[in-house]
């Protein structure tokens, strides 16, 4: 079967964008600049506190995986096999919840 470019191909582009969106180089974050253009906050307290860019990046990664799983036969599709998918998603959500709990404890 010959693979074609389709919606699944968008998953790899979106995944790469999510990584670049949250990556910091010489104290410059592309995601912060994009959020500033959209008049959205990138930090919970000016330049300190919780970095919302990471949350937005995580959401983009989850969307890219959902698109990749929906269209796994397209070129460049990033998908997770069903048997591993539930375990990976559970671990990802567990790590995020633990991170938020620790962050909340430090802010008090």
Secondary structure, 3 states (H helix, E strand, C coil): CCCCCCCCHHHHHHHHHHHHHHCEECCEEHHHHHHHHCCCCCEEECCEEEEHHHHHHHHHHHHHHHHHHHCCCCCCCCCCCHHHHHHHHHHHHHHHHHHHHHHHHHHC
